[in-house]
Amino acid sequence: MVRKASIMIIISTLVMVTWSLPGRGTNAHSDQGEASDRLVFAHFMIGITSDRSSASDYDDDMKRASSLGIDAFALNIGVDPYTDQQLQFAYASASQNGMNLFLSFDFNWWHTGQVQEIGQKIAQYASLPAQLMVDNKIFVSTFAGDDLNVADLRASVGKPIFFAPNFHPSYGTNLSAVDGLLNWMAWPNNGQNKAPTPGQNISVADGDHEYISALGGKAYVAPVSPWFFTHFGPEVSYSKNWVFPSDLLWYDRWNEILTLGPRFIEIVTWNDYGESHYIGPLQSQHTDDGASKWVNDMPHDGWLDISKPFITAFKAGASSVASYIKSDQLVYWYRPAPRNVNCDSTDTCMVPANNDSGNYFLGRPNGWESMEDSVFVVSLLTVPASVHVNSGGTVYAYDAPIGVSAQAIPMHVGIQSFSVSRNGQDILSGTSLKPIIDGCVCGLYNFNAYVGTLPTEFSDPLQPDGLSSFRQGLRFQPRAAQREAVVVMELVAATSVLAERGQGTTLGSASSAANLDIVPLGLAVVFNTEPPFQLRHLLEFEEFLYLEKMTRIWVFVFLLVSMDIAPQRPAPLRE
């Protein structure tokens, strides 16, 4: 009865809130990074696509990447039995959707003694229409593999290859036989594959300099990545737990790329959810390697929007992106909780695990201190404007110039709202669906980023296969008060979004909320959409059914109110 009473309070509160709310293969030439010669790649993990059953399952990825100006996917492959089937699907889809592909051999799974097998694999796909050709050669890359005999590899392929592997100059590898190199280290680090420490701070630009110097004029594949966080516990055999400082890295790195002007760049990655540097959609079909615990309800699609004008400027050889902004937009991101929140009693990485790799740490991810407690905001503006950020009730305002600019706003627990105004009028405004909480989402130290946009974009939920390992290793048993607090913030945020978009103004428009798929839990139940997985499993089933019943009452009141009272515009945010 106590729980039901508290849930009734939630519903009553939300009713009051309702009354007050307003409404074919490319062939590039030259080893110099000339504008006409520049190509953009994105690293694509084939190892998590075993659930795809046809070429059409790749179409959305191909179309979305191509629309951004990405020229080719680097297909990261291991030795899984389904690899060839998935490669055939991918190459067929790419040829129909204006994309190119090339193989990137992952030496976590391959070994350098497999020269003949690797050469045969390259030759197998070399003549397909979507194969990327550079200087009339088959483009090939790797992840690691420094000891590979390149001369033997070329002989085993039997055709000319443009070989740009991820070899490491610091290892003393002989680079005379390569055509170029991929630098994978896209994040500030300590030189030992971990976050920087005092006295050991190597920037991404430092890595650029090392590679360019070692290449002596050969082609450089420069990395661009938005984030890095991985948190695999003992529930899997590949336990690892660390971050690289990433805060405004996506914005800063793109500006570095315009100055650097390399021949090639590679986005790390399109779909590596396990390390949180995915820029592709969550709904892109994939299996769950255990990452869903920190990836669920954490879309990164807004980072794609930032990349598009930078890619266009990069290919044009421009030093500024301002003239490539065609419409006003705001992209924001933040972690779901402050970095000092204590999750030791429930986190999946508080249990000892296999640490042969040296990458596993108990509790908070190694390097957590290097991450700022901030809300990061990037504006893409055709004309200067004012930006207001309301983080948990504390409002910040600043003037943003034409083009692309960034700000780090102090993080506060609570609902996050944003607006952009010009000449005293809001041109963009909205409330994020992800509140910042003083707690542990699903009991975890989650250092992944939630990325949102204004205008708000399409819904991007994980699909069932991408959630299949969600419960594996979870130790979290939420208290009733925790459950209800999360439900309050999620429902208030969703209600704000509905009002801001003018949803619910008539009975007929109520059904359109289902198409938006933006409403969590109870609203989703009423409109027959799938509620967020996190909330469905945060509540015990009995309480979920009760909350569903009570939410139907709340939504009925919401619709009655909205039939006669049109939502009002929110007042502009003020300092």
C-alpha positions as CSV (number, residue, x, y, z in Angstrom):
1,M,0.0,0.0,0.0
2,V,2.9,2.4,0.7
3,R,4.3,1.8,-2.7
4,K,0.9,2.2,-4.4
5,A,0.4,5.4,-2.4
6,S,3.7,6.8,-3.5
7,I,3.0,6.0,-7.1
8,M,-0.3,7.8,-6.8
9,I,1.6,10.8,-5.7
10,I,3.8,10.5,-8.8
11,I,0.7,10.4,-11.0
12,S,-1.0,13.3,-9.2
13,T,2.2,15.4,-9.6
14,L,2.3,14.7,-13.3
15,V,-1.3,15.7,-13.7
16,M,-0.4,19.1,-12.2
17,V,2.6,19.3,-14.5
18,T,0.3,18.6,-17.5
19,W,-1.8,21.7,-16.6
20,S,1.3,23.9,-16.4
21,L,3.2,22.7,-19.4
22,P,3.4,24.6,-22.8
23,G,3.5,23.0,-25.6
24,R,30.9,2.1,-57.3
25,G,34.6,1.4,-56.2
26,T,36.3,4.8,-55.8
27,N,39.7,5.1,-57.2
28,A,41.7,7.9,-55.6
29,H,45.2,9.1,-56.7
30,S,48.3,10.8,-55.2
31,D,49.9,10.4,-51.8
32,Q,49.3,14.1,-50.9
33,G,46.3,15.2,-49.0
34,E,44.9,17.4,-51.7
35,A,41.3,18.3,-51.4
36,S,40.3,16.4,-54.5
37,D,41.9,13.3,-53.2
38,R,40.6,13.0,-49.7
39,L,38.6,10.1,-48.4
40,V,36.7,9.4,-45.2
41,F,36.4,6.0,-43.8
42,A,34.4,4.6,-40.8
43,H,35.5,1.5,-38.9
44,F,32.7,-1.1,-38.9
45,M,32.6,-4.2,-36.7
46,I,31.5,-7.3,-38.6
47,G,31.9,-9.5,-35.5
48,I,28.6,-8.3,-34.0
49,T,26.5,-8.7,-37.1
50,S,25.9,-12.5,-37.2
51,D,22.1,-11.9,-36.8
52,R,21.9,-10.2,-40.3
53,S,20.2,-12.4,-42.8
54,S,20.4,-10.5,-46.1
55,A,22.1,-7.6,-47.9
56,S,19.1,-5.4,-47.1
57,D,20.0,-5.6,-43.4
58,Y,23.1,-3.4,-44.3
59,D,21.2,-0.9,-46.4
60,D,20.4,1.6,-43.6
61,D,24.0,1.7,-42.5
62,M,25.2,2.2,-46.0
63,K,22.7,5.0,-46.8
64,R,23.2,6.9,-43.6
65,A,27.0,6.8,-43.9
66,S,27.0,7.8,-47.6
67,S,24.6,10.7,-46.8
68,L,27.2,12.1,-44.4
69,G,30.0,12.0,-47.0
70,I,31.7,8.8,-45.6
71,D,33.3,7.1,-48.6
72,A,34.0,3.6,-47.3
73,F,33.5,1.3,-44.3
74,A,36.6,-0.4,-43.0
75,L,35.2,-3.9,-42.3
76,N,36.8,-5.2,-39.1
77,I,36.9,-9.0,-39.5
78,G,38.1,-11.9,-37.3
79,V,37.9,-15.6,-38.0
80,D,34.2,-16.2,-37.1
81,P,32.4,-18.8,-39.1
82,Y,29.8,-16.3,-40.2
83,T,32.3,-13.7,-41.5
84,D,32.2,-14.6,-45.2
85,Q,28.4,-14.6,-45.3
86,Q,28.2,-11.2,-43.7
87,L,30.9,-9.8,-46.0
88,Q,28.9,-11.0,-49.0
89,F,25.8,-9.2,-47.6
90,A,27.8,-6.1,-46.9
91,Y,29.5,-5.9,-50.4
92,A,26.1,-6.5,-52.1
93,S,24.5,-3.7,-50.1
94,A,27.3,-1.3,-50.6
95,S,27.2,-1.7,-54.4
96,Q,23.5,-0.7,-54.4
97,N,23.9,2.2,-52.0
98,G,26.9,4.2,-53.3
99,M,29.4,3.0,-50.7
100,N,32.8,1.4,-50.9
101,L,34.3,-1.2,-48.6
102,F,37.7,-2.6,-47.6
103,L,38.9,-5.4,-45.3
104,S,40.5,-4.6,-42.0
105,F,42.1,-7.7,-40.4
106,D,41.8,-7.7,-36.6
107,F,44.9,-9.2,-35.2
108,N,43.2,-9.9,-31.9
109,W,41.9,-12.9,-33.8
110,W,44.1,-13.3,-36.8
111,H,47.8,-14.1,-36.3
112,T,50.7,-12.9,-38.4
113,G,51.6,-16.4,-39.6
114,Q,48.3,-16.6,-41.6
115,V,49.7,-14.7,-44.6
116,Q,48.3,-17.1,-47.1
117,E,44.8,-17.1,-45.6
118,I,44.8,-13.3,-45.3
119,G,45.9,-13.0,-48.9
120,Q,43.2,-15.3,-50.1
121,K,40.6,-13.4,-48.2
122,I,41.7,-10.1,-49.9
123,A,41.7,-11.7,-53.4
124,Q,38.2,-13.2,-52.7
125,Y,36.6,-9.8,-52.5
126,A,39.0,-7.7,-54.6
127,S,36.9,-7.8,-57.8
128,L,33.6,-6.9,-56.3
129,P,32.1,-3.5,-57.4
130,A,32.1,-2.0,-53.9
131,Q,35.8,-2.7,-53.2
132,L,37.7,0.5,-52.5
133,M,40.5,1.0,-55.0
134,V,43.2,3.6,-54.3
135,D,45.8,4.4,-57.0
136,N,44.4,1.4,-58.9
137,K,45.2,-0.9,-56.0
138,I,43.0,-2.9,-53.6
139,F,42.8,-0.9,-50.4
140,V,43.6,-3.1,-47.3
141,S,44.1,-2.3,-43.6
142,T,44.4,-3.9,-40.2
143,F,44.0,-3.5,-36.5
144,A,47.6,-4.2,-35.2
145,G,49.6,-7.0,-36.8
146,D,53.1,-5.3,-36.8
147,D,55.0,-8.6,-37.4
148,L,53.1,-9.4,-40.6
149,N,55.4,-10.1,-43.6
150,V,54.1,-7.5,-46.1
151,A,56.1,-8.8,-49.0
152,D,54.7,-12.3,-48.5
153,L,51.2,-10.8,-48.2
154,R,51.5,-9.0,-51.5
155,A,52.6,-12.2,-53.2
156,S,49.8,-14.2,-51.7
157,V,47.2,-11.8,-53.0
158,G,48.5,-11.9,-56.5
159,K,47.1,-8.4,-57.3
160,P,48.4,-4.9,-56.4
161,I,47.2,-3.8,-53.0
162,F,47.4,-0.4,-51.3
163,F,48.3,-1.5,-47.8
164,A,47.7,0.9,-44.9
165,P,47.8,-1.2,-41.7
166,N,47.6,-0.1,-38.1
167,F,51.3,-0.7,-37.5
168,H,53.1,1.3,-34.7
169,P,56.2,3.3,-35.4
170,S,57.1,3.2,-31.7
171,Y,57.5,-0.6,-32.0
172,G,60.4,-0.3,-34.5
173,T,58.4,-1.9,-37.2
174,N,59.9,-1.9,-40.7
175,L,57.6,0.5,-42.6
176,S,59.4,0.3,-46.0
177,A,56.8,-2.1,-47.5
178,V,53.6,-0.3,-46.5
179,D,51.8,2.3,-48.6
180,G,50.4,4.2,-45.6
181,L,49.5,3.7,-41.9
182,L,46.4,3.9,-39.8
183,N,46.8,5.5,-36.4
184,W,44.2,3.9,-34.1
185,M,45.0,6.0,-31.0
186,A,42.3,8.6,-31.4
187,W,42.2,9.6,-27.7
188,P,44.6,11.4,-25.3
189,N,46.6,8.8,-23.5
190,N,49.6,8.0,-21.3
191,G,51.5,6.0,-24.0
192,Q,50.4,2.7,-22.4
193,N,46.9,2.5,-23.7
194,K,45.3,4.2,-20.7
195,A,44.2,7.7,-19.8
196,P,46.8,10.4,-19.3
197,T,48.5,10.8,-15.9
198,P,50.6,13.6,-14.6
199,G,53.8,13.6,-16.6
200,Q,52.4,11.1,-19.1
201,N,50.0,13.0,-21.4
202,I,50.2,12.2,-25.1
203,S,47.7,14.1,-27.2
204,V,46.1,12.8,-30.5
205,A,48.1,15.5,-32.3
206,D,51.3,14.1,-30.8
207,G,50.3,10.8,-32.4
208,D,49.7,12.5,-35.7
209,H,53.2,13.9,-35.6
210,E,54.8,10.6,-34.8
211,Y,53.1,8.8,-37.6
212,I,53.6,11.5,-40.2
213,S,57.3,11.7,-39.4
214,A,57.7,7.9,-39.6
215,L,55.8,7.7,-42.9
216,G,58.1,10.1,-44.7
217,G,55.5,11.3,-47.2
218,K,53.4,8.1,-47.5
219,A,49.7,8.2,-46.9
220,Y,48.5,8.8,-43.3
221,V,45.1,7.6,-42.1
222,A,44.3,10.0,-39.3
223,P,41.8,8.8,-36.6
224,V,38.7,10.7,-35.4
225,S,36.7,9.4,-32.5
226,P,34.1,10.9,-30.1
227,W,34.4,8.8,-26.9
228,F,35.9,5.8,-25.2
229,F,34.4,3.9,-22.2
230,T,34.4,0.1,-21.8
231,H,33.0,-1.7,-18.7
232,F,33.0,-5.5,-19.2
233,G,33.1,-7.4,-16.0
234,P,33.7,-11.1,-15.1
235,E,30.4,-12.0,-16.9
236,V,32.5,-12.2,-20.1
237,S,35.9,-13.6,-20.9
238,Y,37.2,-10.2,-22.3
239,S,36.9,-8.2,-19.1
240,K,38.1,-4.6,-19.4
241,N,37.3,-1.4,-17.7
242,W,38.7,2.0,-18.5
243,V,38.1,5.4,-20.2
244,F,40.0,7.8,-22.2
245,P,39.2,11.5,-21.6
246,S,36.7,12.4,-24.3
247,D,34.6,15.3,-23.2
248,L,34.8,17.7,-26.2
249,L,37.1,15.4,-28.2
250,W,34.7,15.0,-31.1
251,Y,34.6,18.8,-31.7
252,D,38.2,19.5,-31.0
253,R,39.5,16.7,-33.2
254,W,37.4,17.7,-36.3
255,N,39.0,21.2,-36.0
256,E,42.4,19.6,-35.8
257,I,41.7,17.5,-38.9
258,L,40.8,20.7,-41.0
259,T,44.2,22.1,-40.0
260,L,46.1,18.8,-40.5
261,G,44.7,18.0,-43.9
262,P,45.7,14.3,-44.2
263,R,44.9,12.3,-47.3
264,F,42.6,9.9,-45.4
265,I,40.7,9.9,-42.1
266,E,39.0,7.0,-40.3
267,I,36.2,7.5,-37.8
268,V,36.6,5.1,-34.8
269,T,34.0,3.8,-35.0
270,W,30.6,3.3,-36.6
271,N,29.3,0.5,-34.4
272,D,31.7,-0.6,-31.7
273,Y,29.2,-0.3,-28.8
274,G,31.5,-2.2,-26.4
275,E,33.9,0.7,-26.3
276,S,31.2,3.4,-26.6
277,H,32.8,5.1,-29.6
278,Y,29.9,4.2,-31.9
279,I,28.4,7.1,-34.0
280,G,26.0,4.8,-35.9
281,P,22.5,4.2,-34.7
282,L,21.6,1.9,-31.7
283,Q,19.0,0.3,-33.9
284,S,21.5,-0.8,-36.4
285,Q,21.1,-4.6,-36.3
286,H,23.7,-6.3,-34.1
287,T,24.2,-8.9,-31.4
288,D,24.9,-8.0,-27.8
289,D,28.4,-8.7,-26.5
290,G,27.4,-7.4,-23.1
291,A,27.6,-3.7,-23.8
292,S,23.9,-3.1,-23.7
293,K,24.2,-2.4,-19.9
294,W,25.8,0.9,-20.6
295,V,24.6,1.5,-24.2
296,N,20.8,1.1,-23.8
297,D,19.0,4.4,-24.1
298,M,22.3,6.2,-24.9
299,P,22.1,7.2,-28.6
300,H,25.0,9.0,-30.3
301,D,23.2,10.1,-33.5
302,G,23.8,13.8,-32.8
303,W,27.6,13.2,-33.3
304,L,26.8,12.2,-36.9
305,D,25.2,15.7,-37.5
306,I,28.4,17.4,-36.3
307,S,30.5,15.3,-38.6
308,K,28.6,16.1,-41.8
309,P,29.7,19.8,-42.3
310,F,33.3,18.9,-41.1
311,I,33.5,16.1,-43.7
312,T,32.3,18.5,-46.4
313,A,34.9,21.1,-45.3
314,F,37.6,18.5,-45.1
315,K,37.0,17.3,-48.6
316,A,37.0,20.8,-49.9
317,G,40.3,21.7,-48.3
318,A,38.6,24.4,-46.2
319,S,40.0,25.6,-42.9
320,S,36.6,26.6,-41.5
321,V,33.3,24.9,-41.4
322,A,31.1,28.0,-41.1
323,S,30.0,28.1,-44.8
324,Y,28.9,24.5,-44.7
325,I,26.3,25.0,-42.0
326,K,22.9,24.9,-43.8
327,S,20.5,25.0,-40.8
328,D,20.5,25.8,-37.1
329,Q,21.1,22.9,-34.8
330,L,22.2,22.2,-31.2
331,V,23.9,19.0,-30.2
332,Y,24.5,18.2,-26.5
333,W,25.9,15.3,-24.5
334,Y,26.7,14.3,-21.0
335,R,27.2,11.3,-18.8
336,P,24.1,10.0,-16.9
337,A,25.6,10.7,-13.4
338,P,28.4,12.7,-11.8
339,R,31.8,10.9,-11.7
340,N,32.0,10.7,-7.9
341,V,28.7,8.8,-7.5
342,N,29.4,5.6,-5.5
343,C,28.2,2.4,-7.1
344,D,30.6,0.0,-5.4
345,S,27.9,-2.1,-3.9
346,T,26.1,-2.8,-7.2
347,D,28.6,-2.3,-10.1
348,T,29.4,-5.3,-12.3
349,C,33.1,-4.6,-12.2
350,M,33.4,-4.8,-8.4
351,V,34.0,-8.5,-8.8
352,P,37.5,-10.0,-9.6
353,A,37.9,-11.1,-13.2
354,N,40.3,-12.4,-15.7
355,N,43.0,-9.7,-16.2
356,D,45.5,-11.3,-18.5
357,S,45.2,-8.2,-20.7
358,G,45.9,-5.8,-17.9
359,N,42.8,-3.8,-18.9
360,Y,40.5,-4.8,-16.0
361,F,40.1,-2.6,-12.9
362,L,37.7,-2.9,-10.0
363,G,34.9,-0.3,-9.7
364,R,35.1,3.0,-11.5
365,P,36.8,2.7,-14.9
366,N,40.5,3.4,-14.9
367,G,41.0,7.1,-15.9
368,W,37.6,8.2,-14.5
369,E,39.2,11.3,-12.9
370,S,40.1,12.6,-16.4
371,M,36.4,13.1,-17.3
372,E,34.7,16.4,-16.5
373,D,31.4,16.7,-14.8
374,S,30.0,18.9,-17.6
375,V,27.2,19.1,-20.1
376,F,28.8,19.6,-23.5
377,V,27.0,21.7,-26.0
378,V,27.9,22.3,-29.7
379,S,26.0,24.8,-31.7
380,L,25.8,24.8,-35.5
381,L,24.5,28.2,-36.5
382,T,23.8,30.0,-39.8
383,V,23.7,33.3,-37.9
384,P,24.9,34.1,-34.3
385,A,22.4,33.3,-31.5
386,S,22.1,33.0,-27.8
387,V,22.2,29.6,-26.1
388,H,20.6,28.8,-22.8
389,V,21.2,25.6,-20.9
390,N,19.2,24.7,-17.8
391,S,21.0,21.9,-16.0
392,G,19.0,20.6,-13.1
393,G,17.5,24.0,-12.4
394,T,20.7,26.1,-12.8
395,V,20.6,28.2,-16.0
396,Y,23.6,29.2,-18.0
397,A,23.5,31.5,-21.1
398,Y,26.1,32.4,-23.7
399,D,26.4,33.9,-27.1
400,A,27.3,31.5,-29.9
401,P,28.9,32.7,-33.1
402,I,28.1,31.7,-36.7
403,G,29.4,28.2,-37.6
404,V,30.3,25.6,-35.1
405,S,31.3,26.4,-31.5
406,A,31.4,24.5,-28.2
407,Q,30.8,25.1,-24.5
408,A,31.3,22.9,-21.4
409,I,28.5,23.7,-18.9
410,P,28.7,22.6,-15.2
411,M,26.7,19.5,-14.7
412,H,23.8,19.5,-12.2
413,V,21.6,16.6,-11.2
414,G,18.1,16.8,-12.6
415,I,16.3,17.5,-15.9
416,Q,18.4,19.1,-18.7
417,S,16.7,21.7,-21.0
418,F,18.1,23.7,-23.9
419,S,17.1,26.6,-26.1
420,V,18.5,28.8,-28.8
421,S,17.2,32.3,-29.3
422,R,17.7,35.0,-31.9
423,N,16.3,38.6,-31.6
424,G,14.5,37.6,-28.4
425,Q,12.7,34.7,-29.9
426,D,13.3,31.0,-29.4
427,I,14.3,29.3,-32.6
428,L,15.0,26.0,-30.9
429,S,14.0,24.6,-27.5
430,G,13.6,21.3,-25.9
431,T,14.0,19.0,-22.9
432,S,16.3,16.0,-22.9
433,L,14.7,12.6,-22.3
434,K,17.7,11.6,-20.1
435,P,18.0,13.3,-16.7
436,I,21.2,13.3,-14.8
437,I,20.8,11.4,-11.6
438,D,22.7,11.2,-8.3
439,G,22.8,7.5,-8.5
440,C,23.7,4.4,-10.5
441,V,21.7,3.6,-13.6
442,C,21.1,-0.2,-13.3
443,G,23.7,-0.2,-10.5
444,L,26.6,0.7,-12.9
445,Y,29.4,3.1,-13.2
446,N,28.2,4.3,-16.6
447,F,30.6,6.7,-18.2
448,N,29.0,6.5,-21.6
449,A,27.6,9.6,-23.2
450,Y,24.0,10.4,-23.9
451,V,23.8,12.6,-27.0
452,G,20.7,14.7,-27.8
453,T,19.8,17.3,-30.5
454,L,17.6,20.3,-31.2
455,P,15.6,19.8,-33.3
456,T,15.0,16.4,-31.8
457,E,15.7,13.5,-34.2
458,F,14.3,10.1,-34.8
459,S,13.8,7.5,-32.1
460,D,16.8,5.1,-31.9
461,P,16.2,2.2,-29.5
462,L,18.3,-1.0,-29.3
463,Q,16.7,-3.9,-31.0
464,P,16.0,-7.2,-29.2
465,D,19.2,-8.9,-30.3
466,G,21.1,-5.9,-29.1
467,L,19.6,-6.3,-25.6
468,S,20.0,-10.1,-25.2
469,S,22.8,-9.9,-22.6
470,F,21.4,-7.0,-20.7
471,R,20.8,-8.9,-17.4
472,Q,24.1,-10.9,-17.6
473,G,26.2,-10.0,-14.5
474,L,23.8,-7.3,-13.1
475,R,23.9,-7.1,-9.3
476,F,21.4,-4.2,-8.9
477,Q,18.3,-4.6,-6.8
478,P,16.6,-1.1,-6.8
479,R,14.8,0.2,-3.8
480,A,11.3,1.4,-4.3
481,A,12.3,5.1,-3.8
482,Q,15.0,4.8,-6.4
483,R,12.6,3.3,-8.9
484,E,9.9,5.9,-8.4
485,A,12.4,8.8,-8.5
486,V,13.7,7.6,-11.9
487,V,10.1,7.2,-13.2
488,V,9.2,10.7,-12.0
489,M,12.1,12.3,-13.9
490,E,11.6,10.2,-17.0
491,L,7.9,10.9,-17.2
492,V,8.3,14.6,-16.5
493,A,10.9,14.9,-19.2
494,A,8.7,13.0,-21.7
495,T,5.8,15.2,-20.9
496,S,7.9,18.3,-21.4
497,V,9.0,17.0,-24.8
498,L,5.4,16.2,-25.8
499,A,4.3,19.7,-24.9
500,E,7.3,21.4,-26.6
501,R,6.5,19.5,-29.8
502,G,2.8,20.3,-29.6
503,Q,1.8,16.7,-29.1
504,G,-1.4,15.8,-27.3
505,T,-3.3,19.0,-28.4
506,T,-6.2,16.8,-29.7
507,L,-7.3,13.2,-29.2
508,G,-6.2,12.5,-32.8
509,S,-2.7,13.8,-32.2
510,A,-2.3,11.5,-29.2
511,S,-1.7,8.5,-31.5
512,S,1.1,10.4,-33.3
513,A,3.1,10.2,-30.1
514,A,3.4,6.5,-30.8
515,N,5.1,7.3,-34.0
516,L,7.6,9.6,-32.2
517,D,8.4,6.7,-29.8
518,I,9.8,9.3,-27.4
519,V,7.6,8.5,-24.4
520,P,9.0,6.2,-21.7
521,L,7.1,3.6,-19.6
522,G,3.5,4.6,-19.0
523,L,3.0,6.8,-22.1
524,A,4.5,4.1,-24.2
525,V,2.1,1.5,-22.8
526,V,-0.9,3.7,-23.5
527,F,0.2,4.4,-27.1
528,N,1.3,0.8,-27.6
529,T,4.9,1.6,-28.1
530,E,7.8,-0.3,-26.6
531,P,8.9,1.3,-23.3
532,P,12.6,1.8,-22.6
533,F,14.2,-1.4,-21.6
534,Q,15.9,0.2,-18.7
535,L,12.7,1.3,-17.0
536,R,10.9,-2.0,-17.8
537,H,13.5,-3.9,-15.9
538,L,14.0,-1.3,-13.2
539,L,10.6,-1.9,-11.9
540,E,9.4,-5.2,-10.5
541,F,6.7,-6.7,-12.8
542,E,3.9,-6.3,-10.3
543,E,4.7,-2.6,-9.8
544,F,5.1,-2.1,-13.6
545,L,1.5,-3.4,-14.1
546,Y,0.2,-1.1,-11.4
547,L,2.1,1.9,-12.7
548,E,0.7,1.0,-16.2
549,K,-2.9,1.1,-14.8
550,M,-2.4,4.4,-13.0
551,T,-0.6,6.0,-16.0
552,R,-3.6,5.2,-18.1
553,I,-5.6,7.4,-15.7
554,W,-3.0,10.2,-16.0
555,V,-2.9,10.1,-19.8
556,F,-6.7,10.2,-19.9
557,V,-6.6,13.4,-17.8
558,F,-3.8,14.7,-20.0
559,L,-5.9,14.2,-23.1
560,L,-9.0,15.8,-21.6
561,V,-6.9,18.8,-20.7
562,S,-5.2,19.0,-24.0
563,M,-8.5,18.9,-26.0
564,D,-9.4,22.4,-24.7
565,I,-6.1,24.0,-23.7
566,A,-3.5,24.4,-26.4
567,P,0.1,24.2,-25.0
568,Q,1.8,27.5,-24.4
569,R,5.4,28.2,-25.5
570,P,7.9,28.0,-22.6
571,A,9.3,31.3,-21.4
572,P,12.8,31.9,-22.7
573,L,15.5,30.7,-20.3
574,R,17.1,33.5,-18.4
575,E,20.2,33.8,-16.3
